[in-house]
Amino acid sequence: MVFLLVFIYICTILLCSTESYSHRFSQKSTDCQCGQIKSRGLALRVVGGRYLDQGEHPFLALLLHNQMFSCGASIISRNFVLTAAHCIPNRFSVKDFIVLLGVHDRVHRFN
């Protein structure tokens, strides 16, 4: 039951933040289609890490706090993303977070 409440809380936070800030970022077109993997193959887990090609993991989202990378998230529906509970500490407001999709460079500030 606690897990369900945490899940609903996180989804609500992320939904509110995407609606509030979606107009602040430009829409860049890519040759990727939502939910369609553009890849040489799938790995079941990350071992050592590697650079990815654009479109290789289309279900990933970028979670920003104060316009800096905070955490990753997974798209679970048209209106919701799911992230780890530690990514949304209690001391932050919903308005402090932004969810970005289709971003391929998490190193630079998002102004």
N, C-alpha and C positions, 0 to 999 in steps of 0.2 A: 504494500500500500504506500509506503514512504517513497519507494522508487517511482511509482506512478505519479505521486504529487510533485516530486522533483522534476520528472519528465515534463509534466504539464506546465510547471512554472517556467522552465527553461524555454519551452516552445512559445509560451506567451511572451516572454521577454524578447525573444528573437523576432517574433512576428511583429510586435510593436516597433521594434527598431528598424525593420526593413520598410515598414510603411512610412515611418517618420522621415527617413533619410534617403529614400530611393531616388528622389528628384535631384540630389546633389551631385550625382556622378553621371558622366556621359555614357551612352550606350555604344560600345565598340562592337562592331560585327566581327565574328570569327567564322571560320569554316566548320566549326563544331556544332553538332546538334545536341540539344539537351538529352541526356541519358544514353547517348550513343558513344561507345568507347572507340577512340581512334588510337589504336595501339598495335605494337608488334606482338603483344602477348600479355598475359596477366600473371602477376606474382601474387602468391598467397600471403606474403608478409614482407616487411622491409628488413633487409639484411645489409647493413653497411650504408644504405642510402645511395641514391643516384639521381642525376638530373632527369626530369621528365619532359616528354614532348607535350606541346599544347594539345588539349583534348584527350589526353591519355586517361585521366580520371575525372569524368564530367560531373560526378556527384559531390565534388568537394566545394566547400564555401570558405571564405575568409572572414574571420571575426576580428573586427577592429575595436580598439579602446583608445580614445583620444587620438584617433587617426593613425594609430600604430598597430602592427600585427599583434594580436592577442592570442588567438587559438584558431585551429581549424574546426570545421563543422562538416556534417554530411547532409545533403539535401534529402529529406524524407518524403516531401510532398511539394505541391506547387507553392504552398504558403509557409512551410515550416522547414527549419534545419535543426539538427541535433548536434549538441556539443557535449563535452565532458563537464560535469558539475563544477569542477575546480576552475573552469574558465569564467564563471559568473560569480565572483565572490559577493557576499552580502553587502559589503560597503559601497558597491557601485550601483548607480541608477540605470534603469533600462535605457534612458536617453544617452548614456555614455557609450553604447555599443552600436556598431553598424555591421551589417552583413553584406559582403560583396560576392558576386558571382562572376565567373569568367575572367578573373584576374590571374595573371601568370607571373607576377613579380611582387613578392611580399617584402622585399628588402627596403624599398623606398617609402617615404611618407605619402599618404593619400590626401592631398589638399584639394 
